Amino acid sequence: MAKKNTIRVRQVKSGIGYSKDQKATLVGLGLRRMHQVVELEDTPSVRGMVNKINHLVVVESAE
């Protein structure tokens, strides 16, 4: 079984003051708190969500 590529996403800025769809994107990625890290599968849909809120998160490669 092949290992799936994953990325680690860390929330570094609050969603307060941003639009509802950006807050919903944070929740959709599983981020609830500042400095929380989630490990997600590296798919085009996840990359698109991260790109939408790239000013609120930092992406790290999970190795």
Backbone as CSV, one residue per row, in Angstrom:
resi,resn,N_x,N_y,N_z,CA_x,CA_y,CA_z,C_x,C_y,C_z
1,MET,0.843,-1.171,0.000,0.000,0.000,0.000,0.895,1.244,0.000
2,ALA,0.643,2.142,-0.908,1.462,3.345,-1.044,1.122,4.350,0.049
3,LYS,2.154,5.029,0.521,1.951,6.064,1.528,1.386,7.307,0.853
4,LYS,0.333,7.865,1.436,-0.286,9.048,0.849,0.486,10.290,1.275
5,ASN,0.605,11.224,0.360,1.273,12.483,0.670,0.382,13.317,1.584
6,THR,0.991,13.903,2.597,0.241,14.740,3.514,0.948,16.078,3.689
7,ILE,0.172,17.056,4.129,0.723,18.357,4.476,0.250,18.693,5.884
8,ARG,1.051,19.486,6.577,0.665,19.969,7.901,0.320,21.439,7.770
9,VAL,-0.842,21.799,8.281,-1.326,23.172,8.184,-1.456,23.721,9.600
10,ARG,-0.825,24.869,9.848,-0.861,25.522,11.163,-1.558,26.868,11.029
11,GLN,-2.534,27.131,11.896,-3.210,28.423,11.897,-2.357,29.414,12.672
12,VAL,-1.966,30.510,12.032,-1.101,31.500,12.670,-1.784,32.854,12.859
13,LYS,-2.977,33.008,12.314,-3.699,34.262,12.455,-5.176,33.951,12.641
14,SER,-5.853,34.762,13.419,-7.258,34.537,13.730,-8.144,34.852,12.529
15,GLY,-9.277,34.178,12.465,-10.256,34.423,11.420,-11.171,35.595,11.730
16,ILE,-11.019,36.193,12.913,-11.858,37.324,13.298,-11.572,38.491,12.358
17,GLY,-12.642,39.085,11.848,-12.501,40.229,10.962,-12.455,39.847,9.495
18,TYR,-12.492,38.560,9.209,-12.491,38.094,7.820,-13.883,37.576,7.464
19,SER,-14.120,37.368,6.198,-15.457,37.004,5.737,-15.874,35.618,6.225
20,LYS,-17.176,35.377,6.167,-17.736,34.106,6.649,-17.186,32.918,5.878
21,ASP,-16.978,33.087,4.578,-16.487,31.959,3.796,-15.050,31.607,4.167
22,GLN,-14.253,32.592,4.570,-12.889,32.282,5.011,-12.905,31.591,6.364
23,LYS,-13.797,32.002,7.263,-13.941,31.327,8.550,-14.425,29.894,8.338
24,ALA,-15.350,29.707,7.401,-15.858,28.377,7.108,-14.765,27.492,6.516
25,THR,-13.862,28.070,5.756,-12.747,27.314,5.196,-11.819,26.837,6.307
26,LEU,-11.566,27.680,7.308,-10.761,27.258,8.457,-11.398,26.057,9.147
27,VAL,-12.698,26.135,9.379,-13.404,25.037,10.035,-13.396,23.794,9.151
28,GLY,-13.552,23.994,7.852,-13.539,22.873,6.913,-12.217,22.131,6.900
29,LEU,-11.139,22.851,7.158,-9.819,22.218,7.243,-9.586,21.586,8.613
30,GLY,-10.486,21.846,9.565,-10.345,21.267,10.892,-9.601,22.154,11.868
31,LEU,-9.441,23.414,11.533,-8.726,24.340,12.411,-9.724,25.091,13.279
32,ARG,-9.513,25.036,14.587,-10.409,25.700,15.519,-9.709,26.749,16.361
33,ARG,-8.428,26.562,16.624,-7.695,27.436,17.532,-6.420,27.938,16.873
34,MET,-5.913,29.029,17.416,-4.631,29.553,16.964,-3.534,28.534,17.263
35,HIS,-2.569,28.421,16.386,-1.399,27.547,16.513,-1.752,26.061,16.527
36,GLN,-2.975,25.738,16.158,-3.359,24.337,16.024,-2.792,23.810,14.714
37,VAL,-2.324,22.563,14.734,-1.761,21.939,13.544,-2.627,20.751,13.174
38,VAL,-2.995,20.654,11.900,-3.722,19.495,11.396,-2.928,18.900,10.244
39,GLU,-2.991,17.594,10.132,-2.319,16.894,9.044,-3.385,16.423,8.070
40,LEU,-3.274,16.885,6.830,-4.292,16.619,5.816,-3.665,15.951,4.605
41,GLU,-4.487,15.200,3.878,-4.030,14.584,2.643,-3.802,15.676,1.594
42,ASP,-2.735,15.551,0.846,-2.360,16.569,-0.140,-3.131,16.322,-1.432
43,THR,-4.304,16.940,-1.534,-5.146,16.818,-2.726,-5.378,18.211,-3.309
44,PRO,-5.803,18.290,-4.553,-6.077,19.605,-5.152,-7.150,20.394,-4.392
45,SER,-8.158,19.717,-3.858,-9.208,20.431,-3.134,-8.681,21.031,-1.835
46,VAL,-7.837,20.296,-1.126,-7.243,20.817,0.108,-6.288,21.955,-0.224
47,ARG,-5.507,21.806,-1.276,-4.593,22.877,-1.690,-5.358,24.150,-2.042
48,GLY,-6.513,24.002,-2.679,-7.339,25.163,-3.013,-7.867,25.863,-1.779
49,MET,-8.280,25.077,-0.776,-8.764,25.661,0.474,-7.640,26.406,1.189
50,VAL,-6.459,25.803,1.206,-5.309,26.437,1.854,-4.925,27.716,1.113
51,ASN,-4.992,27.678,-0.207,-4.649,28.859,-1.005,-5.615,30.008,-0.735
52,LYS,-6.874,29.675,-0.457,-7.882,30.702,-0.194,-7.594,31.460,1.101
53,ILE,-7.013,30.769,2.080,-6.747,31.395,3.379,-5.251,31.402,3.682
54,ASN,-4.429,31.563,2.660,-2.979,31.489,2.855,-2.443,32.598,3.750
55,HIS,-3.198,33.668,3.971,-2.772,34.733,4.869,-3.065,34.395,6.342
56,LEU,-3.789,33.299,6.594,-4.123,32.900,7.959,-3.370,31.654,8.421
57,VAL,-2.746,30.931,7.480,-2.125,29.650,7.818,-0.705,29.573,7.267
58,VAL,0.033,28.599,7.794,1.370,28.264,7.288,1.343,26.778,6.954
59,VAL,1.879,26.429,5.783,1.901,25.046,5.338,3.284,24.469,5.544
60,GLU,3.337,23.297,6.165,4.588,22.582,6.368,4.439,21.229,5.705
61,SER,5.528,20.686,5.192,5.435,19.352,4.611,5.550,18.339,5.740
62,ALA,4.699,17.324,5.719,4.736,16.266,6.724,5.599,15.140,6.179
63,GLU,6.621,14.794,6.902,7.534,13.753,6.428,7.533,12.563,7.338
